[in-house]
Amino acid sequence: MFVISSDCIACGACADSCPADAISMGDEHYEIDQDKCLQCGACVDTCPTGAIAEK
């Protein structure tokens, strides 16, 4: 399971890279819909702040 921490700067890079369209803007930062997530990790490599990690 991948999660996005509060280090997210809401740049949208992760959402653009997600092949499953599982990432969307939440109240304060982007969030991953675990039901849609393919666990591919594409978002991890595109995050400029390293805010996405496997939990």
PDBQT receptor file of N, H, CA, C and O in Angstrom, charges set to zero:
ATOM      1  N   MET A   1       0.845  -1.174   0.000  1.00  0.00    +0.000 N 
ATOM      2  CA  MET A   1       0.000   0.000   0.000  1.00  0.00    +0.000 C 
ATOM      3  C   MET A   1       0.893   1.241   0.000  1.00  0.00    +0.000 C 
ATOM      4  O   MET A   1       1.788   1.368   0.836  1.00  0.00    +0.000 OA
ATOM      5  N   PHE A   2       0.646   2.150  -0.938  1.00  0.00    +0.000 N 
ATOM      6  H   PHE A   2      -0.081   2.046  -1.616  1.00  0.00    +0.000 HD
ATOM      7  CA  PHE A   2       1.365   3.411  -1.004  1.00  0.00    +0.000 C 
ATOM      8  C   PHE A   2       0.526   4.505  -0.362  1.00  0.00    +0.000 C 
ATOM      9  O   PHE A   2      -0.696   4.525  -0.511  1.00  0.00    +0.000 OA
ATOM     10  N   VAL A   3       1.178   5.411   0.350  1.00  0.00    +0.000 N 
ATOM     11  H   VAL A   3       2.171   5.394   0.471  1.00  0.00    +0.000 HD
ATOM     12  CA  VAL A   3       0.501   6.533   0.990  1.00  0.00    +0.000 C 
ATOM     13  C   VAL A   3       1.264   7.820   0.696  1.00  0.00    +0.000 C 
ATOM     14  O   VAL A   3       2.469   7.798   0.445  1.00  0.00    +0.000 OA
ATOM     15  N   ILE A   4       0.551   8.934   0.729  1.00  0.00    +0.000 N 
ATOM     16  H   ILE A   4      -0.428   8.952   0.933  1.00  0.00    +0.000 HD
ATOM     17  CA  ILE A   4       1.141  10.247   0.501  1.00  0.00    +0.000 C 
ATOM     18  C   ILE A   4       1.149  11.003   1.822  1.00  0.00    +0.000 C 
ATOM     19  O   ILE A   4       0.108  11.182   2.455  1.00  0.00    +0.000 OA
ATOM     20  N   SER A   5       2.329  11.442   2.228  1.00  0.00    +0.000 N 
ATOM     21  H   SER A   5       3.174  11.297   1.713  1.00  0.00    +0.000 HD
ATOM     22  CA  SER A   5       2.474  12.131   3.513  1.00  0.00    +0.000 C 
ATOM     23  C   SER A   5       2.186  13.623   3.375  1.00  0.00    +0.000 C 
ATOM     24  O   SER A   5       1.902  14.122   2.285  1.00  0.00    +0.000 OA
ATOM     25  N   SER A   6       2.265  14.313   4.493  1.00  0.00    +0.000 N 
ATOM     26  H   SER A   6       2.496  13.908   5.378  1.00  0.00    +0.000 HD
ATOM     27  CA  SER A   6       2.034  15.753   4.516  1.00  0.00    +0.000 C 
ATOM     28  C   SER A   6       3.172  16.530   3.858  1.00  0.00    +0.000 C 
ATOM     29  O   SER A   6       3.093  17.754   3.751  1.00  0.00    +0.000 OA
ATOM     30  N   ASP A   7       4.228  15.845   3.414  1.00  0.00    +0.000 N 
ATOM     31  H   ASP A   7       4.292  14.851   3.501  1.00  0.00    +0.000 HD
ATOM     32  CA  ASP A   7       5.312  16.494   2.673  1.00  0.00    +0.000 C 
ATOM     33  C   ASP A   7       4.873  16.861   1.254  1.00  0.00    +0.000 C 
ATOM     34  O   ASP A   7       5.591  17.561   0.541  1.00  0.00    +0.000 OA
ATOM     35  N   CYS A   8       3.697  16.389   0.850  1.00  0.00    +0.000 N 
ATOM     36  H   CYS A   8       3.114  15.820   1.429  1.00  0.00    +0.000 HD
ATOM     37  CA  CYS A   8       3.140  16.670  -0.472  1.00  0.00    +0.000 C 
ATOM     38  C   CYS A   8       2.974  18.181  -0.664  1.00  0.00    +0.000 C 
ATOM     39  O   CYS A   8       2.442  18.875   0.202  1.00  0.00    +0.000 OA
ATOM     40  N   ILE A   9       3.441  18.678  -1.824  1.00  0.00    +0.000 N 
ATOM     41  H   ILE A   9       3.873  18.114  -2.528  1.00  0.00    +0.000 HD
ATOM     42  CA  ILE A   9       3.300  20.101  -2.140  1.00  0.00    +0.000 C 
ATOM     43  C   ILE A   9       2.179  20.335  -3.159  1.00  0.00    +0.000 C 
ATOM     44  O   ILE A   9       2.052  21.434  -3.698  1.00  0.00    +0.000 OA
ATOM     45  N   ALA A  10       1.377  19.318  -3.422  1.00  0.00    +0.000 N 
ATOM     46  H   ALA A  10       1.480  18.425  -2.985  1.00  0.00    +0.000 HD
ATOM     47  CA  ALA A  10       0.215  19.391  -4.312  1.00  0.00    +0.000 C 
ATOM     48  C   ALA A  10       0.581  19.837  -5.722  1.00  0.00    +0.000 C 
ATOM     49  O   ALA A  10      -0.130  20.641  -6.325  1.00  0.00    +0.000 OA
ATOM     50  N   CYS A  11       1.692  19.315  -6.253  1.00  0.00    +0.000 N 
ATOM     51  H   CYS A  11       2.270  18.662  -5.763  1.00  0.00    +0.000 HD
ATOM     52  CA  CYS A  11       2.123  19.683  -7.605  1.00  0.00    +0.000 C 
ATOM     53  C   CYS A  11       1.367  18.908  -8.683  1.00  0.00    +0.000 C 
ATOM     54  O   CYS A  11       1.266  19.366  -9.822  1.00  0.00    +0.000 OA
ATOM     55  N   GLY A  12       0.835  17.737  -8.328  1.00  0.00    +0.000 N 
ATOM     56  H   GLY A  12       0.916  17.365  -7.403  1.00  0.00    +0.000 HD
ATOM     57  CA  GLY A  12       0.059  16.948  -9.272  1.00  0.00    +0.000 C 
ATOM     58  C   GLY A  12       0.854  15.967 -10.110  1.00  0.00    +0.000 C 
ATOM     59  O   GLY A  12       0.275  15.259 -10.934  1.00  0.00    +0.000 OA
ATOM     60  N   ALA A  13       2.161  15.903  -9.926  1.00  0.00    +0.000 N 
ATOM     61  H   ALA A  13       2.632  16.478  -9.257  1.00  0.00    +0.000 HD
ATOM     62  CA  ALA A  13       2.993  14.988 -10.709  1.00  0.00    +0.000 C 
ATOM     63  C   ALA A  13       2.567  13.535 -10.518  1.00  0.00    +0.000 C 
ATOM     64  O   ALA A  13       2.546  12.759 -11.473  1.00  0.00    +0.000 OA
ATOM     65  N   CYS A  14       2.234  13.177  -9.302  1.00  0.00    +0.000 N 
ATOM     66  H   CYS A  14       2.251  13.808  -8.526  1.00  0.00    +0.000 HD
ATOM     67  CA  CYS A  14       1.838  11.801  -9.009  1.00  0.00    +0.000 C 
ATOM     68  C   CYS A  14       0.533  11.443  -9.714  1.00  0.00    +0.000 C 
ATOM     69  O   CYS A  14       0.405  10.357 -10.279  1.00  0.00    +0.000 OA
ATOM     70  N   ALA A  15      -0.416  12.341  -9.680  1.00  0.00    +0.000 N 
ATOM     71  H   ALA A  15      -0.312  13.223  -9.222  1.00  0.00    +0.000 HD
ATOM     72  CA  ALA A  15      -1.712  12.097 -10.319  1.00  0.00    +0.000 C 
ATOM     73  C   ALA A  15      -1.544  11.932 -11.826  1.00  0.00    +0.000 C 
ATOM     74  O   ALA A  15      -2.197  11.088 -12.440  1.00  0.00    +0.000 OA
ATOM     75  N   ASP A  16      -0.671  12.738 -12.416  1.00  0.00    +0.000 N 
ATOM     76  H   ASP A  16      -0.140  13.424 -11.917  1.00  0.00    +0.000 HD
ATOM     77  CA  ASP A  16      -0.425  12.653 -13.854  1.00  0.00    +0.000 C 
ATOM     78  C   ASP A  16       0.236  11.336 -14.240  1.00  0.00    +0.000 C 
ATOM     79  O   ASP A  16       0.028  10.841 -15.348  1.00  0.00    +0.000 OA
ATOM     80  N   SER A  17       1.025  10.766 -13.343  1.00  0.00    +0.000 N 
ATOM     81  H   SER A  17       1.194  11.168 -12.443  1.00  0.00    +0.000 HD
ATOM     82  CA  SER A  17       1.756   9.539 -13.662  1.00  0.00    +0.000 C 
ATOM     83  C   SER A  17       0.987   8.264 -13.339  1.00  0.00    +0.000 C 
ATOM     84  O   SER A  17       1.421   7.175 -13.716  1.00  0.00    +0.000 OA
ATOM     85  N   CYS A  18      -0.134   8.373 -12.654  1.00  0.00    +0.000 N 
ATOM     86  H   CYS A  18      -0.487   9.257 -12.347  1.00  0.00    +0.000 HD
ATOM     87  CA  CYS A  18      -0.877   7.194 -12.208  1.00  0.00    +0.000 C 
ATOM     88  C   CYS A  18      -1.700   6.578 -13.351  1.00  0.00    +0.000 C 
ATOM     89  O   CYS A  18      -2.613   7.221 -13.870  1.00  0.00    +0.000 OA
ATOM     90  N   PRO A  19      -1.384   5.339 -13.745  1.00  0.00    +0.000 N 
ATOM     91  CA  PRO A  19      -2.116   4.702 -14.839  1.00  0.00    +0.000 C 
ATOM     92  C   PRO A  19      -3.537   4.281 -14.457  1.00  0.00    +0.000 C 
ATOM     93  O   PRO A  19      -4.363   4.014 -15.330  1.00  0.00    +0.000 OA
ATOM     94  N   ALA A  20      -3.818   4.223 -13.159  1.00  0.00    +0.000 N 
ATOM     95  H   ALA A  20      -3.148   4.441 -12.450  1.00  0.00    +0.000 HD
ATOM     96  CA  ALA A  20      -5.136   3.770 -12.697  1.00  0.00    +0.000 C 
ATOM     97  C   ALA A  20      -6.045   4.929 -12.292  1.00  0.00    +0.000 C 
ATOM     98  O   ALA A  20      -7.175   4.707 -11.858  1.00  0.00    +0.000 OA
ATOM     99  N   ASP A  21      -5.562   6.151 -12.429  1.00  0.00    +0.000 N 
ATOM    100  H   ASP A  21      -4.643   6.331 -12.782  1.00  0.00    +0.000 HD
ATOM    101  CA  ASP A  21      -6.326   7.333 -12.020  1.00  0.00    +0.000 C 
ATOM    102  C   ASP A  21      -6.780   7.213 -10.560  1.00  0.00    +0.000 C 
ATOM    103  O   ASP A  21      -7.914   7.542 -10.210  1.00  0.00    +0.000 OA
ATOM    104  N   ALA A  22      -5.857   6.730  -9.723  1.00  0.00    +0.000 N 
ATOM    105  H   ALA A  22      -4.936   6.463 -10.006  1.00  0.00    +0.000 HD
ATOM    106  CA  ALA A  22      -6.168   6.471  -8.313  1.00  0.00    +0.000 C 
ATOM    107  C   ALA A  22      -5.773   7.605  -7.381  1.00  0.00    +0.000 C 
ATOM    108  O   ALA A  22      -5.996   7.519  -6.174  1.00  0.00    +0.000 OA
ATOM    109  N   ILE A  23      -5.188   8.669  -7.927  1.00  0.00    +0.000 N 
ATOM    110  H   ILE A  23      -5.007   8.739  -8.908  1.00  0.00    +0.000 HD
ATOM    111  CA  ILE A  23      -4.705   9.764  -7.084  1.00  0.00    +0.000 C 
ATOM    112  C   ILE A  23      -5.493  11.028  -7.394  1.00  0.00    +0.000 C 
ATOM    113  O   ILE A  23      -5.645  11.419  -8.551  1.00  0.00    +0.000 OA
ATOM    114  N   SER A  24      -5.989  11.656  -6.339  1.00  0.00    +0.000 N 
ATOM    115  H   SER A  24      -5.866  11.338  -5.399  1.00  0.00    +0.000 HD
ATOM    116  CA  SER A  24      -6.750  12.897  -6.508  1.00  0.00    +0.000 C 
ATOM    117  C   SER A  24      -6.454  13.830  -5.347  1.00  0.00    +0.000 C 
ATOM    118  O   SER A  24      -5.920  13.421  -4.316  1.00  0.00    +0.000 OA
ATOM    119  N   MET A  25      -6.813  15.089  -5.536  1.00  0.00    +0.000 N 
ATOM    120  H   MET A  25      -7.247  15.421  -6.374  1.00  0.00    +0.000 HD
ATOM    121  CA  MET A  25      -6.563  16.093  -4.505  1.00  0.00    +0.000 C 
ATOM    122  C   MET A  25      -7.508  15.885  -3.327  1.00  0.00    +0.000 C 
ATOM    123  O   MET A  25      -8.722  15.785  -3.503  1.00  0.00    +0.000 OA
ATOM    124  N   GLY A  26      -6.940  15.822  -2.127  1.00  0.00    +0.000 N 
ATOM    125  H   GLY A  26      -5.953  15.903  -1.985  1.00  0.00    +0.000 HD
ATOM    126  CA  GLY A  26      -7.736  15.725  -0.910  1.00  0.00    +0.000 C 
ATOM    127  C   GLY A  26      -7.915  17.102  -0.311  1.00  0.00    +0.000 C 
ATOM    128  O   GLY A  26      -7.809  18.103  -1.020  1.00  0.00    +0.000 OA
ATOM    129  N   ASP A  27      -8.183  17.171   0.968  1.00  0.00    +0.000 N 
ATOM    130  H   ASP A  27      -8.269  16.358   1.544  1.00  0.00    +0.000 HD
ATOM    131  CA  ASP A  27      -8.394  18.450   1.638  1.00  0.00    +0.000 C 
ATOM    132  C   ASP A  27      -7.122  19.302   1.680  1.00  0.00    +0.000 C 
ATOM    133  O   ASP A  27      -7.169  20.510   1.449  1.00  0.00    +0.000 OA
ATOM    134  N   GLU A  28      -5.986  18.662   1.977  1.00  0.00    +0.000 N 
ATOM    135  H   GLU A  28      -5.948  17.680   2.165  1.00  0.00    +0.000 HD
ATOM    136  CA  GLU A  28      -4.737  19.409   2.126  1.00  0.00    +0.000 C 
ATOM    137  C   GLU A  28      -3.653  18.988   1.141  1.00  0.00    +0.000 C 
ATOM    138  O   GLU A  28      -2.776  19.786   0.811  1.00  0.00    +0.000 OA
ATOM    139  N   HIS A  29      -3.702  17.752   0.672  1.00  0.00    +0.000 N 
ATOM    140  H   HIS A  29      -4.415  17.104   0.941  1.00  0.00    +0.000 HD
ATOM    141  CA  HIS A  29      -2.716  17.252  -0.284  1.00  0.00    +0.000 C 
ATOM    142  C   HIS A  29      -3.331  16.102  -1.072  1.00  0.00    +0.000 C 
ATOM    143  O   HIS A  29      -4.456  15.679  -0.807  1.00  0.00    +0.000 OA
ATOM    144  N   TYR A  30      -2.572  15.604  -2.046  1.00  0.00    +0.000 N 
ATOM    145  H   TYR A  30      -1.658  15.948  -2.261  1.00  0.00    +0.000 HD
ATOM    146  CA  TYR A  30      -3.081  14.499  -2.854  1.00  0.00    +0.000 C 
ATOM    147  C   TYR A  30      -3.220  13.236  -2.009  1.00  0.00    +0.000 C 
ATOM    148  O   TYR A  30      -2.491  13.034  -1.037  1.00  0.00    +0.000 OA
ATOM    149  N   GLU A  31      -4.167  12.396  -2.399  1.00  0.00    +0.000 N 
ATOM    150  H   GLU A  31      -4.759  12.560  -3.188  1.00  0.00    +0.000 HD
ATOM    151  CA  GLU A  31      -4.429  11.145  -1.685  1.00  0.00    +0.000 C 
ATOM    152  C   GLU A  31      -4.589  10.011  -2.692  1.00  0.00    +0.000 C 
ATOM    153  O   GLU A  31      -4.968  10.236  -3.841  1.00  0.00    +0.000 OA
ATOM    154  N   ILE A  32      -4.300   8.802  -2.251  1.00  0.00    +0.000 N 
ATOM    155  H   ILE A  32      -3.993   8.619  -1.317  1.00  0.00    +0.000 HD
ATOM    156  CA  ILE A  32      -4.398   7.620  -3.104  1.00  0.00    +0.000 C 
ATOM    157  C   ILE A  32      -5.639   6.821  -2.727  1.00  0.00    +0.000 C 
ATOM    158  O   ILE A  32      -5.841   6.483  -1.561  1.00  0.00    +0.000 OA
ATOM    159  N   ASP A  33      -6.466   6.525  -3.720  1.00  0.00    +0.000 N 
ATOM    160  H   ASP A  33      -6.302   6.800  -4.668  1.00  0.00    +0.000 HD
ATOM    161  CA  ASP A  33      -7.637   5.667  -3.523  1.00  0.00    +0.000 C 
ATOM    162  C   ASP A  33      -7.138   4.226  -3.574  1.00  0.00    +0.000 C 
ATOM    163  O   ASP A  33      -6.811   3.713  -4.644  1.00  0.00    +0.000 OA
ATOM    164  N   GLN A  34      -7.082   3.585  -2.422  1.00  0.00    +0.000 N 
ATOM    165  H   GLN A  34      -7.348   4.002  -1.553  1.00  0.00    +0.000 HD
ATOM    166  CA  GLN A  34      -6.519   2.248  -2.327  1.00  0.00    +0.000 C 
ATOM    167  C   GLN A  34      -7.312   1.205  -3.121  1.00  0.00    +0.000 C 
ATOM    168  O   GLN A  34      -6.759   0.179  -3.517  1.00  0.00    +0.000 OA
ATOM    169  N   ASP A  35      -8.584   1.459  -3.352  1.00  0.00    +0.000 N 
ATOM    170  H   ASP A  35      -9.033   2.293  -3.031  1.00  0.00    +0.000 HD
ATOM    171  CA  ASP A  35      -9.398   0.521  -4.129  1.00  0.00    +0.000 C 
ATOM    172  C   ASP A  35      -9.027   0.543  -5.613  1.00  0.00    +0.000 C 
ATOM    173  O   ASP A  35      -9.214  -0.453  -6.313  1.00  0.00    +0.000 OA
ATOM    174  N   LYS A  36      -8.505   1.666  -6.094  1.00  0.00    +0.000 N 
ATOM    175  H   LYS A  36      -8.354   2.475  -5.525  1.00  0.00    +0.000 HD
ATOM    176  CA  LYS A  36      -8.115   1.796  -7.503  1.00  0.00    +0.000 C 
ATOM    177  C   LYS A  36      -6.633   1.542  -7.734  1.00  0.00    +0.000 C 
ATOM    178  O   LYS A  36      -6.231   1.181  -8.840  1.00  0.00    +0.000 OA
ATOM    179  N   CYS A  37      -5.819   1.725  -6.702  1.00  0.00    +0.000 N 
ATOM    180  H   CYS A  37      -6.146   2.018  -5.804  1.00  0.00    +0.000 HD
ATOM    181  CA  CYS A  37      -4.358   1.648  -6.824  1.00  0.00    +0.000 C 
ATOM    182  C   CYS A  37      -3.910   0.266  -7.285  1.00  0.00    +0.000 C 
ATOM    183  O   CYS A  37      -4.359  -0.754  -6.763  1.00  0.00    +0.000 OA
ATOM    184  N   LEU A  38      -3.003   0.249  -8.287  1.00  0.00    +0.000 N 
ATOM    185  H   LEU A  38      -2.638   1.077  -8.711  1.00  0.00    +0.000 HD
ATOM    186  CA  LEU A  38      -2.455  -1.004  -8.825  1.00  0.00    +0.000 C 
ATOM    187  C   LEU A  38      -1.174  -1.439  -8.113  1.00  0.00    +0.000 C 
ATOM    188  O   LEU A  38      -0.626  -2.498  -8.420  1.00  0.00    +0.000 OA
ATOM    189  N   GLN A  39      -0.698  -0.636  -7.171  1.00  0.00    +0.000 N 
ATOM    190  H   GLN A  39      -1.144   0.224  -6.922  1.00  0.00    +0.000 HD
ATOM    191  CA  GLN A  39       0.543  -0.895  -6.435  1.00  0.00    +0.000 C 
ATOM    192  C   GLN A  39       1.745  -0.967  -7.376  1.00  0.00    +0.000 C 
ATOM    193  O   GLN A  39       2.688  -1.716  -7.122  1.00  0.00    +0.000 OA
ATOM    194  N   CYS A  40       1.714  -0.195  -8.455  1.00  0.00    +0.000 N 
ATOM    195  H   CYS A  40       0.948   0.414  -8.662  1.00  0.00    +0.000 HD
ATOM    196  CA  CYS A  40       2.794  -0.216  -9.445  1.00  0.00    +0.000 C 
ATOM    197  C   CYS A  40       3.988   0.644  -9.041  1.00  0.00    +0.000 C 
ATOM    198  O   CYS A  40       5.110   0.384  -9.477  1.00  0.00    +0.000 OA
ATOM    199  N   GLY A  41       3.761   1.667  -8.213  1.00  0.00    +0.000 N 
ATOM    200  H   GLY A  41       2.849   1.878  -7.859  1.00  0.00    +0.000 HD
ATOM    201  CA  GLY A  41       4.837   2.530  -7.759  1.00  0.00    +0.000 C 
ATOM    202  C   GLY A  41       5.225   3.635  -8.722  1.00  0.00    +0.000 C 
ATOM    203  O   GLY A  41       6.214   4.329  -8.483  1.00  0.00    +0.000 OA
ATOM    204  N   ALA A  42       4.485   3.820  -9.795  1.00  0.00    +0.000 N 
ATOM    205  H   ALA A  42       3.682   3.256  -9.989  1.00  0.00    +0.000 HD
ATOM    206  CA  ALA A  42       4.809   4.870 -10.763  1.00  0.00    +0.000 C 
ATOM    207  C   ALA A  42       4.831   6.246 -10.114  1.00  0.00    +0.000 C 
ATOM    208  O   ALA A  42       5.633   7.098 -10.496  1.00  0.00    +0.000 OA
ATOM    209  N   CYS A  43       3.976   6.467  -9.157  1.00  0.00    +0.000 N 
ATOM    210  H   CYS A  43       3.325   5.775  -8.846  1.00  0.00    +0.000 HD
ATOM    211  CA  CYS A  43       3.882   7.764  -8.491  1.00  0.00    +0.000 C 
ATOM    212  C   CYS A  43       5.105   8.070  -7.638  1.00  0.00    +0.000 C 
ATOM    213  O   CYS A  43       5.494   9.230  -7.500  1.00  0.00    +0.000 OA
ATOM    214  N   VAL A  44       5.703   7.051  -7.074  1.00  0.00    +0.000 N 
ATOM    215  H   VAL A  44       5.387   6.109  -7.185  1.00  0.00    +0.000 HD
ATOM    216  CA  VAL A  44       6.844   7.237  -6.170  1.00  0.00    +0.000 C 
ATOM    217  C   VAL A  44       7.991   7.940  -6.880  1.00  0.00    +0.000 C 
ATOM    218  O   VAL A  44       8.588   8.867  -6.333  1.00  0.00    +0.000 OA
ATOM    219  N   ASP A  45       8.298   7.503  -8.091  1.00  0.00    +0.000 N 
ATOM    220  H   ASP A  45       7.813   6.750  -8.535  1.00  0.00    +0.000 HD
ATOM    221  CA  ASP A  45       9.429   8.055  -8.836  1.00  0.00    +0.000 C 
ATOM    222  C   ASP A  45       9.186   9.472  -9.336  1.00  0.00    +0.000 C 
ATOM    223  O   ASP A  45      10.141  10.196  -9.618  1.00  0.00    +0.000 OA
ATOM    224  N   THR A  46       7.931   9.881  -9.451  1.00  0.00    +0.000 N 
ATOM    225  H   THR A  46       7.155   9.293  -9.223  1.00  0.00    +0.000 HD
ATOM    226  CA  THR A  46       7.647  11.214  -9.987  1.00  0.00    +0.000 C 
ATOM    227  C   THR A  46       7.497  12.280  -8.897  1.00  0.00    +0.000 C 
ATOM    228  O   THR A  46       7.475  13.472  -9.204  1.00  0.00    +0.000 OA
ATOM    229  N   CYS A  47       7.395  11.876  -7.655  1.00  0.00    +0.000 N 
ATOM    230  H   CYS A  47       7.413  10.908  -7.406  1.00  0.00    +0.000 HD
ATOM    231  CA  CYS A  47       7.192  12.846  -6.567  1.00  0.00    +0.000 C 
ATOM    232  C   CYS A  47       8.488  13.604  -6.269  1.00  0.00    +0.000 C 
ATOM    233  O   CYS A  47       9.481  12.995  -5.870  1.00  0.00    +0.000 OA
ATOM    234  N   PRO A  48       8.487  14.941  -6.461  1.00  0.00    +0.000 N 
ATOM    235  CA  PRO A  48       9.709  15.717  -6.244  1.00  0.00    +0.000 C 
ATOM    236  C   PRO A  48      10.104  15.870  -4.769  1.00  0.00    +0.000 C 
ATOM    237  O   PRO A  48      11.249  16.212  -4.474  1.00  0.00    +0.000 OA
ATOM    238  N   THR A  49       9.186  15.623  -3.854  1.00  0.00    +0.000 N 
ATOM    239  H   THR A  49       8.256  15.345  -4.093  1.00  0.00    +0.000 HD
ATOM    240  CA  THR A  49       9.506  15.786  -2.426  1.00  0.00    +0.000 C 
ATOM    241  C   THR A  49       9.655  14.459  -1.687  1.00  0.00    +0.000 C 
ATOM    242  O   THR A  49       9.955  14.442  -0.494  1.00  0.00    +0.000 OA
ATOM    243  N   GLY A  50       9.446  13.346  -2.392  1.00  0.00    +0.000 N 
ATOM    244  H   GLY A  50       9.202  13.359  -3.362  1.00  0.00    +0.000 HD
ATOM    245  CA  GLY A  50       9.557  12.043  -1.727  1.00  0.00    +0.000 C 
ATOM    246  C   GLY A  50       8.443  11.791  -0.745  1.00  0.00    +0.000 C 
ATOM    247  O   GLY A  50       8.623  11.077   0.242  1.00  0.00    +0.000 OA
ATOM    248  N   ALA A  51       7.273  12.385  -1.014  1.00  0.00    +0.000 N 
ATOM    249  H   ALA A  51       7.127  12.965  -1.815  1.00  0.00    +0.000 HD
ATOM    250  CA  ALA A  51       6.147  12.290  -0.081  1.00  0.00    +0.000 C 
ATOM    251  C   ALA A  51       5.374  10.973  -0.179  1.00  0.00    +0.000 C 
ATOM    252  O   ALA A  51       4.497  10.706   0.643  1.00  0.00    +0.000 OA
ATOM    253  N   ILE A  52       5.695  10.152  -1.179  1.00  0.00    +0.000 N 
ATOM    254  H   ILE A  52       6.407  10.368  -1.846  1.00  0.00    +0.000 HD
ATOM    255  CA  ILE A  52       4.968   8.898  -1.362  1.00  0.00    +0.000 C 
ATOM    256  C   ILE A  52       5.848   7.742  -0.951  1.00  0.00    +0.000 C 
ATOM    257  O   ILE A  52       6.983   7.622  -1.412  1.00  0.00    +0.000 OA
ATOM    258  N   ALA A  53       5.329   6.891  -0.085  1.00  0.00    +0.000 N 
ATOM    259  H   ALA A  53       4.406   6.989   0.289  1.00  0.00    +0.000 HD
ATOM    260  CA  ALA A  53       6.087   5.747   0.406  1.00  0.00    +0.000 C 
ATOM    261  C   ALA A  53       5.171   4.542   0.564  1.00  0.00    +0.000 C 
ATOM    262  O   ALA A  53       3.955   4.670   0.706  1.00  0.00    +0.000 OA
ATOM    263  N   GLU A  54       5.791   3.377   0.533  1.00  0.00    +0.000 N 
ATOM    264  H   GLU A  54       6.779   3.273   0.417  1.00  0.00    +0.000 HD
ATOM    265  CA  GLU A  54       5.052   2.142   0.757  1.00  0.00    +0.000 C 
ATOM    266  C   GLU A  54       4.881   1.955   2.248  1.00  0.00    +0.000 C 
ATOM    267  O   GLU A  54       5.835   2.082   3.016  1.00  0.00    +0.000 OA
ATOM    268  N   LYS A  55       3.665   1.655   2.652  1.00  0.00    +0.000 N 
ATOM    269  H   LYS A  55       2.890   1.552   2.028  1.00  0.00    +0.000 HD
ATOM    270  CA  LYS A  55       3.375   1.489   4.081  1.00  0.00    +0.000 C 
ATOM    271  C   LYS A  55       3.236   0.031   4.408  1.00  0.00    +0.000 C 
ATOM    272  O   LYS A  55       2.991  -0.322   5.561  1.00  0.00    +0.000 OA
TER     273      LYS A  55
